[in-house]
Amino acid sequence: MLIRKREITKLSNNIRKAINGETIDFRDNEEGSLSILKNDIYNFINIKNGQLDAAVLEYKAMSEYIENISHQLKTPITSMNIMMDLIEDAPREKQAEFLLGIRSSLNQMEWLTATLLKMAKLDNKRVEFFKKETSVRELLDISVKSLEILLDIKNQRVILENDILINCDKKWTAEALTNIIKNAVEYSKENTAIKVNSGENPIYSYISIEDSGEGIKKKDYKKLFTRFENSRNENGYGVGLPLALSIIRSQDGDIDVDLGGNGRGAIFTIKLFKEKSD
């Protein structure tokens, strides 16, 4: 087959255009080596452009995480700097108060940074989940242990009304459950109980968490799982619930919310869908 110079020139120009981002399809349905070459080059360029787009998106996402971490850390860092400037000349009892405040700010920074890094791993599909049958009681024990201080401060209890086995990643599901219960603790009244229930049907297994608050307003519903938006608590960052949702969705599940109200608290329900049997 004779290949003319102008055909090679045209192919070369089309390749340059495609590399520069122009949408151009230079394939043809003719027979011969040149047509095969055109198709192979076209497919190769598309694959490489797809990989480049993915890399750009990943870089952009990571840049946003770094920016978010930087922004969210400014408040506790500023607070600590002020307390450090005042601590030397302050009375002894005030110094103890400042030290407690600095320790609290450091704990907040540690928790926030760890949470955002977990989100980054989940977003970039860098978490491998290992599912096995785990009791809800076991998940709840892990969650409650990390929230003991908060529960003691408000004299609250966490009550499990029904226990079942759920097929899930124990570590990550406990993390999600902890964040939802923490939210329930923050918006429940003192001297009350947070009710946890579990069950299953042919489609999914579930864990529900009911707080003793005043419910959630409809206008706030969309913000619940939006990062840095749902921060009704002045000490909150709006990242706990979004992290919980990311964890559950990464295990082919979802989280439903009953807004409550009229004397009834909100109910968050973790749903983990069962694998279809052949």
Phi, psi and omega in degrees: 000131180274125178253120183278153181299321183294331177291319177295318179298316179298316179299317179299316179296320179294322178297316179299317180297317180295319179296326181279003174101358179287143177273108183214131180250104183258015176287160173217168183258016181280163178271160176118165184296322182295318179296319177298317179298316179303313181297317180296316180295318179300313180295320179298314181297318179297319178296314181294321177295323177296318178295321178294317178299318179296319179295320179296317179296319179295318178297318179297317179297317180294323178297321179293321178297315180298318179296318179295317179299314180301315182295315184289335180278346183300317184297306179295326179294316178299317179299316180294320179299319179296315181294324178295323179293329185266341192294324185296319183265004183276154174299161185303316182294328178287326177299318178298322179294319179295318179298320177296319179295320179295318179297319179297318179295321178296320178296319178298316180297318180297315181295315182297314181298316180296320181295315181293325177292324176296318178299319180298318179295318180294317181298326183264015176056039182254018178246129177258123182265137178242101184272141173203164180294121181225138179283148177297325178302319180294318177297318183293322179299320178295316182294312184296324180300322181280351182245012185304317183295314179299318179295320179295319181301320183259007180050053181249157178237153173246120184248126175263119184271335179205138184243132176223172173267134180234136178277107185200171171279115187302310184297310186285325179291323175297323177298314179297315180298320179301315182293324178289318178294322177301318177297320179295320178299315184296327185252010174262154180285163177292154176060036180235177181243144173257122186264127177244131179230163178209157180185188181203161173220182182299342185262318185209161168260152184219155170230124179249143180234116182249123178269178180246031180275201183258012181088178183242134179288147182302324182293340180267353186299314183296337182275347187306316185249019176263124185300134177066011179257314184275082180230060180297327176281132184298338178262005182270165180241351181073036180236344183295310180292318175301322177296317179301316180296319179299319180295314183291318179294331177291344176255025179062042178233193179201170177233123175259154181229125169263115188294339180070215182102172182055047178086006181237139181283170178283153178235121175258127182241117175277125178244124176244109187287142182278149178289139180288132178272147180291000000 
